[in-house]
Amino acid sequence: MKGPKERWQAEDPGPLVRLYALTRGRTRPTDARLDLVTLLIATWNPVTPDMNLSREHLGLRALCREPAAVADLASEVDLPVTIVQILLGDLCLHGLLQEVPKQSQQPAIYDVPLLQNVLQGLRDL
């Protein structure tokens, strides 16, 4: 006769809270339109108890002390992008995050001679 079967448990059981619980059942951000490359930064507005923010909300806000892209934030907190967009939308709605204006983002600086050499090298192939 065999002994009691051991229950197999994965080392990482996964999230303890279902994703729809993090967003309170919402599937889209309330107001803000945030794409993957939108840069966000935290504001100085205080968090108040009536905002009903979760631990995930506060963690995302903390990550936005420096400008951060939505895709980078989703990667950092290991949540799906759509969930992170909803949570970030909540923070924007409460005035705790704001979008970094496009004109204040530094323009890309290209090394034109290097790019010309790469193009010539590709043509030579």
N, C-alpha and C positions, 0 to 999 in steps of 0.2 A: 504494500500500500504506500502511495506517495504522500509526502507531507503537503501542507497547505501551499498553494501556488503563490509565488511572489508576484506582486503587481509590478509591471514594468513602468518606470517613470523616466521620462527624458530628463537630461541634465538641466535643460532650460525649458520650463513648462510653458513659456510664452507669456503674453500679457495677461495679467490677472483681471483686467477690466476690458470688457468688449469695446471695440472701437466706437460703436454707435453710442455707447454710454459717455465717452469723452466729449462727443459733439452734441449730446442730448437729443440724439435721433436726427439731427440735421445732416443733409447731404451736400449743401452748398453754403458758402459764406453768406452772412446776412447782408452785408452792404459792400464791402471792399472787393475790388477786382484785382486779385493778386496772381500774376503769372509766375513762372519758375525763376525768372531773373529779376523780379522786383526786389530792390534793396530796401530794407526796413531798418529803422533805428529807434531805440527806446526814447521816450520823452521823459521829462522831469515830473509829469503828473503823478500824484500818489495813488496807490491802490487802496480802495475802500472796501469794507466788508460787503456792501450792497452789490458789488460787481459779481459776486459768486464765481470767482476764478478758481480753476483747478490747479493742481500741482504742475500739470503740463503747461498751462497758460503761463504760470510764473517762471517756469524753466525756459520757455521760449523767449519771454521778455528779458530774462537775464542774459541770454545768448545774443540779444540785440543791443548790448551796450556799445558795440562797434557795428557799423553797417554790415548787414548779412543778407544774402539772397535766400529766397524761399526754398529753393532746392537744397541749398547747403544746410538750412535749418532742419529740413525734413530728414536729411542724412544724419545730422548730429543727434537728433532725438529718436531716430530709428522708428519713425511712424510714416505711414503713407502720405504722400504729398497732399492729397485731397483733405485728409484729416488736419494736417498742419495748416493748410490754407483756411480752413474753417476757424481753427483756434486763433490764428493770426488776425483773421477778420474781426473776431471778437475783441482782440486787444486794440485794433485800430478803431473800432466803434467806441470803445471806452476812452480813447485818446491816450492810450499807453504806448502805442507805436505810431510812427508816421513813415510814409514813403520818402526815401531820399530823392530829391528832385533830380531829374535826368541831367540837367545842365551842370550840376555840382559834381557829377561823376567825372573822373579824369578820363580824357580822351586816350584812346590807344595810340601808342607811339610805335611806328613801324620803322624798321631798318630797311630802307628801300634798296640799297645795294645788295644786302643779304638776300632779300626776296627775289631780286633780279637774278642773282647767281643760282638760287634754288630752281627758279623757272627755267633757266638755261640748262641746268643739270637734268631736269626732267625732260626737256626737249631732246637732249643728247641721248637719252635712253632709247 
